[in-house]
C-alpha cells in the first residue's frame, strides 16, 4: 500500500521484518582526518593556483589557435601530473553534456567529471581533484557516495564543484524543465543539505523536502575529510552569492576589473562571516598567456580571438544572455571576445613579470587563487615552473 505520492506507508525494515543494523565501528562512521591536513585548498599559500577545464575539448578557448592540447586520457593525466609536481592546488573540470556547436562544437568532446576525478585521484599525489556536478542531473545519494569514494581514493583531496544547471539545452537532454534562476538555488540548497547529512550523520535519517524524499537514508563509509569534502561554487548573482556564503569553501567568479574584484571579495567574505559565521575563499578564473615579450603574448592572445569559433561563442552568448544564468549577464553584454579567449574570465597576458604582477594585484584585491586556462597546458606549465613560480615566491604570494 502506498500514499498518493507513491511513498510507502510502512518502512521496508518493518514491512520485511529485517534485522536491525548493529552499531558501526568508528572507521565507518567518522572522517579520518581534518581536511586542512589533507586538502591543499586549505593550505597557507597566499595565491593558490589551479587548472580549469582540462577534461573538455578546447579547454577555455573557443578557438582553432594551434595547440597540442587534446582530449585523451594520457594527455589529461599528463597535465594533472605536471600541475601536481609544480605544487598547484587544484584541478577543476567543466561538466558538459552537450557541446556549444559552431566549427569546434566547443566542449562537446568531454570526459565525465566524477570518473575523471577518480582516475586523476589515483594518478596524482598532492593536488586537489574536483568533480563538477550539475545538481539537477544527480541524486544527492549517488553524488555523495561517489564523492566519498573519490575522497578515499585521493586520501582526502576531493572537491565538489556545485553547479545549478544553467545550460537549457543540456537540461532538456535529461527531460528536465529549466527552473527559474532563484528556484535553481533553492533546489541546490536542499540538494547540498541532503548530501552533507549523508557525509556527516551516523545512523539513518528521513528526508521530507520539496524536491527530495527518502526513508532510512544512510551512507557509509564517511569521507576521509572531516567535517566534509571541500565545496566550491561559481555563482555570483545575488542568489549565488547567498548560496556560496552559506555553504561552500571557495567561490570562483568571473570579474572584469580589479575594482570589481575588491568589491566582490570583500562583500562575499563579510557576508559569510557576519551572516553565517564562517570563512570563505574567493578565486577567479581566466586565460593566462605568457610569452618572453609583451608583444609576443599579445599576439598569441589576439590569435586566439582571430581563430575564434564565433558560432560557438554566439551560442553561448544567446544561452547565457537569455536569463538562463544571471551570473554571466554582465559579461555577455560587454565582453563577448572574452568568451572566446577564456570563457568570460579574467585574462592575464604578458611576460612572466607582468603575469606575476597581475596575480599580485588580484591577491591584494582579495583573491585567494586563480584557476586558469592555458592555450597549450603541457608546454606552458613549463613556463610556470621556470619563470612565473619563482617570481611569485619573490613577490611573497607563494612559498
Secondary structure, 3 states (H helix, E strand, C coil): CECCCCCECCCHHHHCCCCCCCCCCHHHHCCCEEHHHCCHHHCCCCCEEEEECCCECCCCECECCCCCCCCCHHHHHHHHHHHHHCCCCEEECCCCCCCCCCCCCCCCCECCHHHHHHHHHHHCCCCEEEEEEEHHHCCHHHHHHHHHHHHHHHCCCEEEEEECCCCHHHHHHCCCCCCCHHHHHHHHHHHHHHHHHHHHCCCCEEEECCCCEEEEECCCCCCCEECCCEEEECCCCHHHHHHHHHHCCEEEECCCCHHHHHHHHHHHHHHHHHHHCCCCEEEEEEEEEECCCHHHHHHHHHHHHHCECHHHHHHHHHHHHHHHCHHHHHHHHHCCHHHHECCCCCCEEECHHHHHHHHHHHHHCCCCEEEEECCCHHHHHHHHHHHHHHHHHHHCCCC
